[in-house]
Amino acid sequence: MTKHDKRFETLLNRRKFSGLMALYDQNFHLLNRLIPDLAVMPERSFSAVEGSPELYLEKVEQFKFTTTLQLTYYFRLERGGRVDYIADPDLLLRVYHDAQVVEVMSCRPQGFMAIDKRHIARPRHLHCRWDSNLFLHKWLEYLVEAGHLFTPETAQTFDRRKFETSGYR
């Protein structure tokens, strides 16, 4: 099955549970191309490639069968002599290693792709799962094509405190 065929199949199954599970599966494989060995990555690292913003990865939790991670850009804003950072898109992801799927757990409560994580499990908010996971799929494709890659050898760590001074996160 070609890449185009998989996308078409996903679109045909849009808003159906089976289609959403297929999308989670595709996202796992894309994330695996971006982060081939997630288990050995440091807690915080970033990827820098020419022509693309720095991509920040933070492992929030790591267990035997799941890893929760945050994937974001931090954009620098200067206003009135003050420097702030805005995290956008700011996705919280859960990786299920045994099932080989990835799902978006939440996005920022305000701003781009705003989703309230308390309501994401409710049936009437299933479209939020579709929208956020389709966005993740497209973003992961872009990141891989742009050359972003997280490996233990290329990992560049960062201090999160630099970004915590901002009121935007």
Buried (B, 14 or more C-beta within 10 A) or exposed (E): EEEEEBBEBBEEBEEEEEBBBBBBBBBBEBBBEBBEEBEEBBEBBBBEEEEBBBBBBBBEEBEEEEBBBBBBBBBEEEEEEEEBBBBBBBBBBBBBBEEEBBBBBBBBEEEEBEBEEEEBEEEEBBEBBBBBBBBBBEBBBEBBEBEBBBEEEEBEEBEEEEBEEBEBB
